[in-house]
Amino acid sequence: MKSNIIDIPRQHTQKDLFGIEAYQNALIKYIRLTDTPITIAL
C-alpha cells in the first residue's frame, strides 16, 4: 500500500504552512543552551 504522505523536513526557504516556526526556534534555542545529556520527546 502506498501513501501520499512525504516525510521531508521543511526547508528554510519554504513557507511555514503549519505556523510552527516559533516552536521550532524555541526548541533550537533550548537545545543549544541546555547542558547534555538531555532527552526530548516529540
PDB file of all heavy atoms in Angstrom:
ATOM      1  N   MET A   1       0.839  -1.183   0.000  1.00  0.00           N
ATOM      2  CA  MET A   1       0.000   0.000   0.000  1.00  0.00           C
ATOM      3  C   MET A   1       0.886   1.250   0.000  1.00  0.00           C
ATOM      4  O   MET A   1       1.756   1.402   0.847  1.00  0.00           O
ATOM      5  CB  MET A   1      -0.889  -0.021   1.234  1.00  0.00           C
ATOM      6  CG  MET A   1      -1.842   1.124   1.291  1.00  0.00           C
ATOM      7  SD  MET A   1      -3.055   0.822   2.578  1.00  0.00           S
ATOM      8  CE  MET A   1      -2.945   2.323   3.458  1.00  0.00           C
ATOM      9  N   LYS A   2       0.677   2.132  -0.910  1.00  0.00           N
ATOM     10  CA  LYS A   2       1.449   3.373  -0.993  1.00  0.00           C
ATOM     11  C   LYS A   2       0.729   4.490  -0.251  1.00  0.00           C
ATOM     12  O   LYS A   2      -0.483   4.486  -0.127  1.00  0.00           O
ATOM     13  CB  LYS A   2       1.659   3.769  -2.448  1.00  0.00           C
ATOM     14  CG  LYS A   2       2.617   2.859  -3.176  1.00  0.00           C
ATOM     15  CD  LYS A   2       2.951   3.422  -4.528  1.00  0.00           C
ATOM     16  CE  LYS A   2       3.976   2.534  -5.196  1.00  0.00           C
ATOM     17  NZ  LYS A   2       4.453   3.100  -6.437  1.00  0.00           N
ATOM     18  N   SER A   3       1.513   5.457   0.200  1.00  0.00           N
ATOM     19  CA  SER A   3       0.962   6.592   0.929  1.00  0.00           C
ATOM     20  C   SER A   3       1.328   7.882   0.202  1.00  0.00           C
ATOM     21  O   SER A   3       2.368   7.977  -0.437  1.00  0.00           O
ATOM     22  CB  SER A   3       1.532   6.616   2.344  1.00  0.00           C
ATOM     23  OG  SER A   3       1.130   7.787   3.004  1.00  0.00           O
ATOM     24  N   ASN A   4       0.479   8.874   0.326  1.00  0.00           N
ATOM     25  CA  ASN A   4       0.752  10.192  -0.252  1.00  0.00           C
ATOM     26  C   ASN A   4       1.492  11.097   0.730  1.00  0.00           C
ATOM     27  O   ASN A   4       1.801  12.223   0.415  1.00  0.00           O
ATOM     28  CB  ASN A   4      -0.547  10.867  -0.675  1.00  0.00           C
ATOM     29  CG  ASN A   4      -1.173  10.168  -1.852  1.00  0.00           C
ATOM     30  OD1 ASN A   4      -0.493   9.549  -2.660  1.00  0.00           O
ATOM     31  ND2 ASN A   4      -2.477  10.242  -1.955  1.00  0.00           N
ATOM     32  N   ILE A   5       1.764  10.598   1.926  1.00  0.00           N
ATOM     33  CA  ILE A   5       2.453  11.382   2.941  1.00  0.00           C
ATOM     34  C   ILE A   5       3.959  11.283   2.708  1.00  0.00           C
ATOM     35  O   ILE A   5       4.512  10.198   2.633  1.00  0.00           O
ATOM     36  CB  ILE A   5       2.101  10.885   4.357  1.00  0.00           C
ATOM     37  CG1 ILE A   5       0.599  11.027   4.595  1.00  0.00           C
ATOM     38  CG2 ILE A   5       2.907  11.646   5.407  1.00  0.00           C
ATOM     39  CD1 ILE A   5       0.124  10.397   5.878  1.00  0.00           C
ATOM     40  N   ILE A   6       4.594  12.437   2.590  1.00  0.00           N
ATOM     41  CA  ILE A   6       6.033  12.502   2.365  1.00  0.00           C
ATOM     42  C   ILE A   6       6.664  13.115   3.609  1.00  0.00           C
ATOM     43  O   ILE A   6       6.317  14.220   4.001  1.00  0.00           O
ATOM     44  CB  ILE A   6       6.363  13.337   1.112  1.00  0.00           C
ATOM     45  CG1 ILE A   6       5.698  12.719  -0.112  1.00  0.00           C
ATOM     46  CG2 ILE A   6       7.869  13.433   0.920  1.00  0.00           C
ATOM     47  CD1 ILE A   6       5.782  13.574  -1.348  1.00  0.00           C
ATOM     48  N   ASP A   7       7.570  12.399   4.230  1.00  0.00           N
ATOM     49  CA  ASP A   7       8.215  12.864   5.456  1.00  0.00           C
ATOM     50  C   ASP A   7       9.558  13.510   5.121  1.00  0.00           C
ATOM     51  O   ASP A   7      10.613  12.919   5.276  1.00  0.00           O
ATOM     52  CB  ASP A   7       8.401  11.694   6.415  1.00  0.00           C
ATOM     53  CG  ASP A   7       8.856  12.152   7.785  1.00  0.00           C
ATOM     54  OD1 ASP A   7       8.763  13.347   8.079  1.00  0.00           O
ATOM     55  OD2 ASP A   7       9.318  11.306   8.553  1.00  0.00           O
ATOM     56  N   ILE A   8       9.490  14.750   4.645  1.00  0.00           N
ATOM     57  CA  ILE A   8      10.684  15.512   4.287  1.00  0.00           C
ATOM     58  C   ILE A   8      10.673  16.802   5.105  1.00  0.00           C
ATOM     59  O   ILE A   8       9.666  17.508   5.127  1.00  0.00           O
ATOM     60  CB  ILE A   8      10.695  15.851   2.771  1.00  0.00           C
ATOM     61  CG1 ILE A   8      10.700  14.559   1.947  1.00  0.00           C
ATOM     62  CG2 ILE A   8      11.895  16.712   2.429  1.00  0.00           C
ATOM     63  CD1 ILE A   8      10.553  14.790   0.462  1.00  0.00           C
ATOM     64  N   PRO A   9      11.774  17.109   5.808  1.00  0.00           N
ATOM     65  CA  PRO A   9      11.809  18.339   6.605  1.00  0.00           C
ATOM     66  C   PRO A   9      11.575  19.593   5.758  1.00  0.00           C
ATOM     67  O   PRO A   9      11.964  19.659   4.596  1.00  0.00           O
ATOM     68  CB  PRO A   9      13.223  18.353   7.183  1.00  0.00           C
ATOM     69  CG  PRO A   9      13.720  16.975   7.050  1.00  0.00           C
ATOM     70  CD  PRO A   9      13.023  16.376   5.866  1.00  0.00           C
ATOM     71  N   ARG A  10      10.938  20.579   6.379  1.00  0.00           N
ATOM     72  CA  ARG A  10      10.697  21.861   5.712  1.00  0.00           C
ATOM     73  C   ARG A  10      12.021  22.589   5.544  1.00  0.00           C
ATOM     74  O   ARG A  10      12.842  22.666   6.460  1.00  0.00           O
ATOM     75  CB  ARG A  10       9.753  22.708   6.562  1.00  0.00           C
ATOM     76  CG  ARG A  10       9.446  24.067   5.968  1.00  0.00           C
ATOM     77  CD  ARG A  10       8.432  24.825   6.794  1.00  0.00           C
ATOM     78  NE  ARG A  10       8.921  25.208   8.092  1.00  0.00           N
ATOM     79  CZ  ARG A  10       9.562  26.348   8.348  1.00  0.00           C
ATOM     80  NH1 ARG A  10       9.773  27.207   7.401  1.00  0.00           N
ATOM     81  NH2 ARG A  10       9.989  26.617   9.557  1.00  0.00           N
ATOM     82  N   GLN A  11      12.263  23.116   4.373  1.00  0.00           N
ATOM     83  CA  GLN A  11      13.466  23.894   4.102  1.00  0.00           C
ATOM     84  C   GLN A  11      13.263  25.329   4.582  1.00  0.00           C
ATOM     85  O   GLN A  11      12.138  25.817   4.658  1.00  0.00           O
ATOM     86  CB  GLN A  11      13.773  23.885   2.603  1.00  0.00           C
ATOM     87  CG  GLN A  11      14.007  22.501   2.034  1.00  0.00           C
ATOM     88  CD  GLN A  11      15.183  21.798   2.656  1.00  0.00           C
ATOM     89  OE1 GLN A  11      16.259  22.369   2.785  1.00  0.00           O
ATOM     90  NE2 GLN A  11      14.987  20.560   3.060  1.00  0.00           N
ATOM     91  N   HIS A  12      14.348  26.013   4.897  1.00  0.00           N
ATOM     92  CA  HIS A  12      14.257  27.396   5.383  1.00  0.00           C
ATOM     93  C   HIS A  12      13.632  28.334   4.357  1.00  0.00           C
ATOM     94  O   HIS A  12      13.097  29.375   4.718  1.00  0.00           O
ATOM     95  CB  HIS A  12      15.644  27.910   5.781  1.00  0.00           C
ATOM     96  CG  HIS A  12      16.189  27.226   6.984  1.00  0.00           C
ATOM     97  ND1 HIS A  12      15.730  27.444   8.245  1.00  0.00           N
ATOM     98  CD2 HIS A  12      17.159  26.277   7.113  1.00  0.00           C
ATOM     99  CE1 HIS A  12      16.378  26.703   9.104  1.00  0.00           C
ATOM    100  NE2 HIS A  12      17.264  25.969   8.436  1.00  0.00           N
ATOM    101  N   THR A  13      13.684  27.971   3.099  1.00  0.00           N
ATOM    102  CA  THR A  13      13.138  28.826   2.049  1.00  0.00           C
ATOM    103  C   THR A  13      11.646  28.597   1.819  1.00  0.00           C
ATOM    104  O   THR A  13      11.017  29.369   1.109  1.00  0.00           O
ATOM    105  CB  THR A  13      13.885  28.570   0.724  1.00  0.00           C
ATOM    106  OG1 THR A  13      13.805  27.174   0.402  1.00  0.00           O
ATOM    107  CG2 THR A  13      15.346  28.967   0.837  1.00  0.00           C
ATOM    108  N   GLN A  14      11.082  27.559   2.440  1.00  0.00           N
ATOM    109  CA  GLN A  14       9.661  27.261   2.255  1.00  0.00           C
ATOM    110  C   GLN A  14       8.805  27.996   3.275  1.00  0.00           C
ATOM    111  O   GLN A  14       9.256  28.330   4.370  1.00  0.00           O
ATOM    112  CB  GLN A  14       9.413  25.752   2.402  1.00  0.00           C
ATOM    113  CG  GLN A  14      10.033  24.929   1.313  1.00  0.00           C
ATOM    114  CD  GLN A  14       9.848  23.445   1.572  1.00  0.00           C
ATOM    115  OE1 GLN A  14      10.044  22.986   2.680  1.00  0.00           O
ATOM    116  NE2 GLN A  14       9.467  22.723   0.543  1.00  0.00           N
ATOM    117  N   LYS A  15       7.540  28.226   2.925  1.00  0.00           N
ATOM    118  CA  LYS A  15       6.594  28.865   3.832  1.00  0.00           C
ATOM    119  C   LYS A  15       6.313  27.955   5.028  1.00  0.00           C
ATOM    120  O   LYS A  15       6.321  26.742   4.917  1.00  0.00           O
ATOM    121  CB  LYS A  15       5.268  29.139   3.125  1.00  0.00           C
ATOM    122  CG  LYS A  15       5.265  30.315   2.218  1.00  0.00           C
ATOM    123  CD  LYS A  15       3.860  30.501   1.684  1.00  0.00           C
ATOM    124  CE  LYS A  15       3.681  31.885   1.132  1.00  0.00           C
ATOM    125  NZ  LYS A  15       2.303  32.108   0.696  1.00  0.00           N
ATOM    126  N   ASP A  16       6.008  28.574   6.167  1.00  0.00           N
ATOM    127  CA  ASP A  16       5.647  27.847   7.383  1.00  0.00           C
ATOM    128  C   ASP A  16       4.127  27.655   7.373  1.00  0.00           C
ATOM    129  O   ASP A  16       3.386  28.407   7.990  1.00  0.00           O
ATOM    130  CB  ASP A  16       6.098  28.635   8.604  1.00  0.00           C
ATOM    131  CG  ASP A  16       5.753  27.965   9.910  1.00  0.00           C
ATOM    132  OD1 ASP A  16       5.427  26.764   9.895  1.00  0.00           O
ATOM    133  OD2 ASP A  16       5.804  28.640  10.946  1.00  0.00           O
ATOM    134  N   LEU A  17       3.661  26.636   6.678  1.00  0.00           N
ATOM    135  CA  LEU A  17       2.225  26.425   6.489  1.00  0.00           C
ATOM    136  C   LEU A  17       1.502  25.986   7.761  1.00  0.00           C
ATOM    137  O   LEU A  17       0.299  26.181   7.881  1.00  0.00           O
ATOM    138  CB  LEU A  17       1.997  25.394   5.375  1.00  0.00           C
ATOM    139  CG  LEU A  17       2.553  25.775   4.004  1.00  0.00           C
ATOM    140  CD1 LEU A  17       2.344  24.631   3.014  1.00  0.00           C
ATOM    141  CD2 LEU A  17       1.896  27.041   3.490  1.00  0.00           C
ATOM    142  N   PHE A  18       2.224  25.414   8.710  1.00  0.00           N
ATOM    143  CA  PHE A  18       1.594  24.941   9.944  1.00  0.00           C
ATOM    144  C   PHE A  18       1.742  25.929  11.100  1.00  0.00           C
ATOM    145  O   PHE A  18       1.214  25.694  12.181  1.00  0.00           O
ATOM    146  CB  PHE A  18       2.182  23.590  10.361  1.00  0.00           C
ATOM    147  CG  PHE A  18       1.825  22.480   9.424  1.00  0.00           C
ATOM    148  CD1 PHE A  18       2.784  21.922   8.601  1.00  0.00           C
ATOM    149  CD2 PHE A  18       0.536  21.990   9.350  1.00  0.00           C
ATOM    150  CE1 PHE A  18       2.464  20.900   7.736  1.00  0.00           C
ATOM    151  CE2 PHE A  18       0.199  20.970   8.489  1.00  0.00           C
ATOM    152  CZ  PHE A  18       1.169  20.425   7.678  1.00  0.00           C
ATOM    153  N   GLY A  19       2.472  27.008  10.902  1.00  0.00           N
ATOM    154  CA  GLY A  19       2.650  28.008  11.951  1.00  0.00           C
ATOM    155  C   GLY A  19       3.473  27.500  13.126  1.00  0.00           C
ATOM    156  O   GLY A  19       3.167  27.805  14.270  1.00  0.00           O
ATOM    157  N   ILE A  20       4.523  26.736  12.838  1.00  0.00           N
ATOM    158  CA  ILE A  20       5.325  26.140  13.900  1.00  0.00           C
ATOM    159  C   ILE A  20       6.702  26.783  14.056  1.00  0.00           C
ATOM    160  O   ILE A  20       7.491  26.336  14.886  1.00  0.00           O
ATOM    161  CB  ILE A  20       5.494  24.619  13.669  1.00  0.00           C
ATOM    162  CG1 ILE A  20       6.224  24.355  12.357  1.00  0.00           C
ATOM    163  CG2 ILE A  20       4.169  23.909  13.738  1.00  0.00           C
ATOM    164  CD1 ILE A  20       6.666  22.926  12.172  1.00  0.00           C
ATOM    165  N   GLU A  21       6.974  27.806  13.312  1.00  0.00           N
ATOM    166  CA  GLU A  21       8.320  28.392  13.331  1.00  0.00           C
ATOM    167  C   GLU A  21       8.712  28.893  14.725  1.00  0.00           C
ATOM    168  O   GLU A  21       9.853  28.725  15.149  1.00  0.00           O
ATOM    169  CB  GLU A  21       8.447  29.520  12.317  1.00  0.00           C
ATOM    170  CG  GLU A  21       9.869  30.006  12.166  1.00  0.00           C
ATOM    171  CD  GLU A  21      10.048  30.950  10.993  1.00  0.00           C
ATOM    172  OE1 GLU A  21       9.068  31.285  10.317  1.00  0.00           O
ATOM    173  OE2 GLU A  21      11.198  31.346  10.751  1.00  0.00           O
ATOM    174  N   ALA A  22       7.794  29.474  15.464  1.00  0.00           N
ATOM    175  CA  ALA A  22       8.107  29.952  16.818  1.00  0.00           C
ATOM    176  C   ALA A  22       8.502  28.782  17.717  1.00  0.00           C
ATOM    177  O   ALA A  22       9.442  28.885  18.509  1.00  0.00           O
ATOM    178  CB  ALA A  22       6.914  30.688  17.408  1.00  0.00           C
ATOM    179  N   TYR A  23       7.796  27.657  17.608  1.00  0.00           N
ATOM    180  CA  TYR A  23       8.121  26.466  18.399  1.00  0.00           C
ATOM    181  C   TYR A  23       9.447  25.863  17.953  1.00  0.00           C
ATOM    182  O   TYR A  23      10.245  25.407  18.771  1.00  0.00           O
ATOM    183  CB  TYR A  23       7.007  25.421  18.284  1.00  0.00           C
ATOM    184  CG  TYR A  23       5.672  25.950  18.714  1.00  0.00           C
ATOM    185  CD1 TYR A  23       4.696  26.270  17.788  1.00  0.00           C
ATOM    186  CD2 TYR A  23       5.387  26.148  20.064  1.00  0.00           C
ATOM    187  CE1 TYR A  23       3.467  26.759  18.184  1.00  0.00           C
ATOM    188  CE2 TYR A  23       4.159  26.644  20.476  1.00  0.00           C
ATOM    189  CZ  TYR A  23       3.207  26.949  19.531  1.00  0.00           C
ATOM    190  OH  TYR A  23       1.995  27.442  19.924  1.00  0.00           O
ATOM    191  N   GLN A  24       9.674  25.865  16.661  1.00  0.00           N
ATOM    192  CA  GLN A  24      10.927  25.360  16.101  1.00  0.00           C
ATOM    193  C   GLN A  24      12.101  26.158  16.646  1.00  0.00           C
ATOM    194  O   GLN A  24      13.086  25.584  17.122  1.00  0.00           O
ATOM    195  CB  GLN A  24      10.874  25.462  14.584  1.00  0.00           C
ATOM    196  CG  GLN A  24      12.188  25.214  13.875  1.00  0.00           C
ATOM    197  CD  GLN A  24      12.087  25.548  12.397  1.00  0.00           C
ATOM    198  OE1 GLN A  24      11.173  25.100  11.717  1.00  0.00           O
ATOM    199  NE2 GLN A  24      12.999  26.350  11.904  1.00  0.00           N
ATOM    200  N   ASN A  25      11.985  27.470  16.603  1.00  0.00           N
ATOM    201  CA  ASN A  25      13.075  28.330  17.076  1.00  0.00           C
ATOM    202  C   ASN A  25      13.302  28.178  18.577  1.00  0.00           C
ATOM    203  O   ASN A  25      14.441  28.183  19.044  1.00  0.00           O
ATOM    204  CB  ASN A  25      12.801  29.781  16.713  1.00  0.00           C
ATOM    205  CG  ASN A  25      12.850  29.998  15.216  1.00  0.00           C
ATOM    206  OD1 ASN A  25      13.465  29.220  14.485  1.00  0.00           O
ATOM    207  ND2 ASN A  25      12.192  31.033  14.743  1.00  0.00           N
ATOM    208  N   ALA A  26      12.211  28.028  19.339  1.00  0.00           N
ATOM    209  CA  ALA A  26      12.340  27.836  20.785  1.00  0.00           C
ATOM    210  C   ALA A  26      13.034  26.516  21.098  1.00  0.00           C
ATOM    211  O   ALA A  26      13.882  26.457  21.995  1.00  0.00           O
ATOM    212  CB  ALA A  26      10.964  27.878  21.440  1.00  0.00           C
ATOM    213  N   LEU A  27      12.712  25.461  20.367  1.00  0.00           N
ATOM    214  CA  LEU A  27      13.349  24.164  20.580  1.00  0.00           C
ATOM    215  C   LEU A  27      14.833  24.217  20.224  1.00  0.00           C
ATOM    216  O   LEU A  27      15.678  23.690  20.952  1.00  0.00           O
ATOM    217  CB  LEU A  27      12.645  23.080  19.772  1.00  0.00           C
ATOM    218  CG  LEU A  27      13.187  21.661  19.924  1.00  0.00           C
ATOM    219  CD1 LEU A  27      13.159  21.216  21.376  1.00  0.00           C
ATOM    220  CD2 LEU A  27      12.398  20.703  19.042  1.00  0.00           C
ATOM    221  N   ILE A  28      15.153  24.893  19.135  1.00  0.00           N
ATOM    222  CA  ILE A  28      16.559  25.050  18.745  1.00  0.00           C
ATOM    223  C   ILE A  28      17.328  25.788  19.835  1.00  0.00           C
ATOM    224  O   ILE A  28      18.421  25.376  20.229  1.00  0.00           O
ATOM    225  CB  ILE A  28      16.666  25.794  17.396  1.00  0.00           C
ATOM    226  CG1 ILE A  28      16.155  24.915  16.262  1.00  0.00           C
ATOM    227  CG2 ILE A  28      18.096  26.247  17.130  1.00  0.00           C
ATOM    228  CD1 ILE A  28      15.961  25.648  14.950  1.00  0.00           C
ATOM    229  N   LYS A  29      16.754  26.862  20.351  1.00  0.00           N
ATOM    230  CA  LYS A  29      17.408  27.641  21.410  1.00  0.00           C
ATOM    231  C   LYS A  29      17.580  26.794  22.672  1.00  0.00           C
ATOM    232  O   LYS A  29      18.642  26.809  23.300  1.00  0.00           O
ATOM    233  CB  LYS A  29      16.582  28.894  21.715  1.00  0.00           C
ATOM    234  CG  LYS A  29      17.225  29.809  22.716  1.00  0.00           C
ATOM    235  CD  LYS A  29      16.409  31.079  22.897  1.00  0.00           C
ATOM    236  CE  LYS A  29      17.051  31.991  23.918  1.00  0.00           C
ATOM    237  NZ  LYS A  29      16.274  33.217  24.112  1.00  0.00           N
ATOM    238  N   TYR A  30      16.560  26.037  23.034  1.00  0.00           N
ATOM    239  CA  TYR A  30      16.623  25.175  24.211  1.00  0.00           C
ATOM    240  C   TYR A  30      17.751  24.151  24.078  1.00  0.00           C
ATOM    241  O   TYR A  30      18.523  23.942  25.007  1.00  0.00           O
ATOM    242  CB  TYR A  30      15.278  24.471  24.412  1.00  0.00           C
ATOM    243  CG  TYR A  30      15.288  23.462  25.522  1.00  0.00           C
ATOM    244  CD1 TYR A  30      15.248  23.878  26.846  1.00  0.00           C
ATOM    245  CD2 TYR A  30      15.343  22.104  25.256  1.00  0.00           C
ATOM    246  CE1 TYR A  30      15.266  22.954  27.887  1.00  0.00           C
ATOM    247  CE2 TYR A  30      15.364  21.176  26.279  1.00  0.00           C
ATOM    248  CZ  TYR A  30      15.328  21.611  27.592  1.00  0.00           C
ATOM    249  OH  TYR A  30      15.346  20.695  28.608  1.00  0.00           O
ATOM    250  N   ILE A  31      17.849  23.528  22.921  1.00  0.00           N
ATOM    251  CA  ILE A  31      18.882  22.519  22.689  1.00  0.00           C
ATOM    252  C   ILE A  31      20.268  23.146  22.780  1.00  0.00           C
ATOM    253  O   ILE A  31      21.188  22.571  23.366  1.00  0.00           O
ATOM    254  CB  ILE A  31      18.682  21.829  21.328  1.00  0.00           C
ATOM    255  CG1 ILE A  31      17.408  20.977  21.364  1.00  0.00           C
ATOM    256  CG2 ILE A  31      19.882  20.992  20.945  1.00  0.00           C
ATOM    257  CD1 ILE A  31      16.970  20.472  20.007  1.00  0.00           C
ATOM    258  N   ARG A  32      20.425  24.321  22.229  1.00  0.00           N
ATOM    259  CA  ARG A  32      21.737  24.984  22.251  1.00  0.00           C
ATOM    260  C   ARG A  32      22.153  25.417  23.650  1.00  0.00           C
ATOM    261  O   ARG A  32      23.333  25.412  23.983  1.00  0.00           O
ATOM    262  CB  ARG A  32      21.721  26.202  21.334  1.00  0.00           C
ATOM    263  CG  ARG A  32      21.737  25.825  19.878  1.00  0.00           C
ATOM    264  CD  ARG A  32      21.828  27.047  18.995  1.00  0.00           C
ATOM    265  NE  ARG A  32      21.889  26.641  17.600  1.00  0.00           N
ATOM    266  CZ  ARG A  32      21.476  27.387  16.591  1.00  0.00           C
ATOM    267  NH1 ARG A  32      20.998  28.593  16.809  1.00  0.00           N
ATOM    268  NH2 ARG A  32      21.566  26.941  15.357  1.00  0.00           N
ATOM    269  N   LEU A  33      21.187  25.799  24.493  1.00  0.00           N
ATOM    270  CA  LEU A  33      21.513  26.344  25.812  1.00  0.00           C
ATOM    271  C   LEU A  33      21.507  25.312  26.933  1.00  0.00           C
ATOM    272  O   LEU A  33      21.977  25.607  28.032  1.00  0.00           O
ATOM    273  CB  LEU A  33      20.519  27.468  26.162  1.00  0.00           C
ATOM    274  CG  LEU A  33      20.571  28.695  25.260  1.00  0.00           C
ATOM    275  CD1 LEU A  33      19.487  29.687  25.657  1.00  0.00           C
ATOM    276  CD2 LEU A  33      21.940  29.354  25.306  1.00  0.00           C
ATOM    277  N   THR A  34      20.983  24.129  26.701  1.00  0.00           N
ATOM    278  CA  THR A  34      20.859  23.118  27.750  1.00  0.00           C
ATOM    279  C   THR A  34      22.102  22.238  27.798  1.00  0.00           C
ATOM    280  O   THR A  34      22.633  21.839  26.767  1.00  0.00           O
ATOM    281  CB  THR A  34      19.617  22.240  27.489  1.00  0.00           C
ATOM    282  OG1 THR A  34      18.470  23.083  27.413  1.00  0.00           O
ATOM    283  CG2 THR A  34      19.421  21.228  28.589  1.00  0.00           C
ATOM    284  N   ASP A  35      22.536  21.962  29.015  1.00  0.00           N
ATOM    285  CA  ASP A  35      23.659  21.033  29.201  1.00  0.00           C
ATOM    286  C   ASP A  35      23.225  19.626  28.833  1.00  0.00           C
ATOM    287  O   ASP A  35      22.073  19.241  29.021  1.00  0.00           O
ATOM    288  CB  ASP A  35      24.132  21.044  30.649  1.00  0.00           C
ATOM    289  CG  ASP A  35      24.802  22.367  31.026  1.00  0.00           C
ATOM    290  OD1 ASP A  35      25.375  23.007  30.128  1.00  0.00           O
ATOM    291  OD2 ASP A  35      24.743  22.732  32.203  1.00  0.00           O
ATOM    292  N   THR A  36      24.154  18.862  28.321  1.00  0.00           N
ATOM    293  CA  THR A  36      23.861  17.481  27.977  1.00  0.00           C
ATOM    294  C   THR A  36      24.222  16.577  29.150  1.00  0.00           C
ATOM    295  O   THR A  36      25.040  16.960  29.970  1.00  0.00           O
ATOM    296  CB  THR A  36      24.663  17.058  26.732  1.00  0.00           C
ATOM    297  OG1 THR A  36      26.045  17.242  26.978  1.00  0.00           O
ATOM    298  CG2 THR A  36      24.245  17.819  25.512  1.00  0.00           C
ATOM    299  N   PRO A  37      23.652  15.427  29.264  1.00  0.00           N
ATOM    300  CA  PRO A  37      22.690  14.801  28.353  1.00  0.00           C
ATOM    301  C   PRO A  37      21.272  15.325  28.620  1.00  0.00           C
ATOM    302  O   PRO A  37      20.921  15.682  29.736  1.00  0.00           O
ATOM    303  CB  PRO A  37      22.776  13.320  28.691  1.00  0.00           C
ATOM    304  CG  PRO A  37      23.177  13.290  30.127  1.00  0.00           C
ATOM    305  CD  PRO A  37      24.038  14.505  30.354  1.00  0.00           C
ATOM    306  N   ILE A  38      20.484  15.388  27.575  1.00  0.00           N
ATOM    307  CA  ILE A  38      19.071  15.761  27.670  1.00  0.00           C
ATOM    308  C   ILE A  38      18.257  14.759  26.866  1.00  0.00           C
ATOM    309  O   ILE A  38      18.771  14.101  25.968  1.00  0.00           O
ATOM    310  CB  ILE A  38      18.785  17.193  27.155  1.00  0.00           C
ATOM    311  CG1 ILE A  38      19.168  17.335  25.682  1.00  0.00           C
ATOM    312  CG2 ILE A  38      19.462  18.222  27.998  1.00  0.00           C
ATOM    313  CD1 ILE A  38      18.754  18.661  25.056  1.00  0.00           C
ATOM    314  N   THR A  39      16.986  14.671  27.184  1.00  0.00           N
ATOM    315  CA  THR A  39      16.060  13.835  26.429  1.00  0.00           C
ATOM    316  C   THR A  39      14.899  14.712  25.980  1.00  0.00           C
ATOM    317  O   THR A  39      14.329  15.453  26.774  1.00  0.00           O
ATOM    318  CB  THR A  39      15.513  12.687  27.306  1.00  0.00           C
ATOM    319  OG1 THR A  39      16.609  11.904  27.765  1.00  0.00           O
ATOM    320  CG2 THR A  39      14.545  11.822  26.527  1.00  0.00           C
ATOM    321  N   ILE A  40      14.587  14.641  24.701  1.00  0.00           N
ATOM    322  CA  ILE A  40      13.478  15.403  24.128  1.00  0.00           C
ATOM    323  C   ILE A  40      12.537  14.430  23.453  1.00  0.00           C
ATOM    324  O   ILE A  40      12.960  13.655  22.600  1.00  0.00           O
ATOM    325  CB  ILE A  40      13.974  16.462  23.125  1.00  0.00           C
ATOM    326  CG1 ILE A  40      14.908  17.438  23.825  1.00  0.00           C
ATOM    327  CG2 ILE A  40      12.806  17.182  22.478  1.00  0.00           C
ATOM    328  CD1 ILE A  40      15.589  18.400  22.888  1.00  0.00           C
ATOM    329  N   ALA A  41      11.280  14.464  23.815  1.00  0.00           N
ATOM    330  CA  ALA A  41      10.285  13.590  23.189  1.00  0.00           C
ATOM    331  C   ALA A  41       9.297  14.454  22.424  1.00  0.00           C
ATOM    332  O   ALA A  41       8.801  15.449  22.929  1.00  0.00           O
ATOM    333  CB  ALA A  41       9.560  12.777  24.252  1.00  0.00           C
ATOM    334  N   LEU A  42       9.069  14.097  21.193  1.00  0.00           N
ATOM    335  CA  LEU A  42       8.102  14.819  20.365  1.00  0.00           C
ATOM    336  C   LEU A  42       6.950  13.893  20.013  1.00  0.00           C
ATOM    337  O   LEU A  42       7.096  12.746  19.780  1.00  0.00           O
ATOM    338  CB  LEU A  42       8.750  15.309  19.072  1.00  0.00           C
ATOM    339  CG  LEU A  42       9.926  16.242  19.224  1.00  0.00           C
ATOM    340  CD1 LEU A  42      10.530  16.562  17.869  1.00  0.00           C
ATOM    341  CD2 LEU A  42       9.495  17.518  19.907  1.00  0.00           C
TER     342      LEU A  42
END
